[in-house]
């Protein structure tokens, strides 16, 4: 099925679908922030619990790595999700 060129105005149905996808992305983004915070809290809780030296070091390493990578994970995930809102723009750039 051929897609309409971008110069043709979008139909109300396509506009509505776009708004719904954008709203979903906004809500999913909020959930992602909450999830990343919950993961951080859980890792911090585990790090503070008593353990043997090896497990304690593993927990500290995990905590440090997550602390460093959390923003990359959240930002990267949101970027990819935003790109998925308009998959046609990627296709037009490729032959």
N, C-alpha and C positions, 0 to 999 in steps of 0.2 A: 504494500500500500504506500503510495507516494505521500510525502508530507508537504504541507503548504509552505511556500517560501515565507521567510520572516517579514517580508514587506507587506504581506496581507494581514490585516488586523485579525487578532485572535477572536474566536467566537466566545460568547459568554460562558459556554461549557468549559472551554480550555482555560479561560481566565479563572473560573471557579476552581478547577482542578489545581491550577498553579497556587492559588491562595491556600487551598487545603494542604498541599504539600509543604508550603512555607510555614504554615501553622504547626504542622506535624514536626517539622525540623526544629522549630523554636521550642516546642515542648520536649522533644527528644534531647535537645541541647541542655535544657534545664535538668532533665533526668541524668544525663551524662555527668554534669557537674556534681550532682548529689551522689551518684555512684562513685565517682572518683574520690570524693570526700569520705564516703563510708569505707572505701578500701584503705585510704590513708589512716583513718581511725583504727581500723582493725589491725593493720600492720603495726601501728604504734602500740596498741594494746598488747600484741604478741611480743613485741620487742621488750616491753617492760615486765613481762612475766618471767619468773625464774626458769632457768634452763641450764644445760651444761654449756661448757665453753664453745664447743663447735656449733651447736644450735644457736646460741646467742650471737655468735659472729655471723652466721647465715642470716639471722633475723636483722641484724644491723645492716648488713650488706643489701638485703632486700629493701629495707626502709630507705637507705640512702639512694639506691637506684630508682625506687619509685618516686621519691622526692624530686629527683632530677628529671625523670622521664614523664611525670604526670602532666605537666603543661604541654609537652610534645604530643602525648597521646590524645589529650582532649582537643587541642588545636588541630592536630592532623585529622582526627576523626570528623570534627566539624567541617573542616575544609573539604574533605571527600564527600561528605553528605551534601554540602552546598553545591558542589560540582554536579552531583546527581540530580539536582533540581532541574537542570536544563541539559540533558544528555545530547540534544541536537547540536548544541554549540561545539561540542567536541567533534562530532561527525562532519560538520561543515569545514573544519580546519584540516581534515585528512582527505586524501584522494582515494 
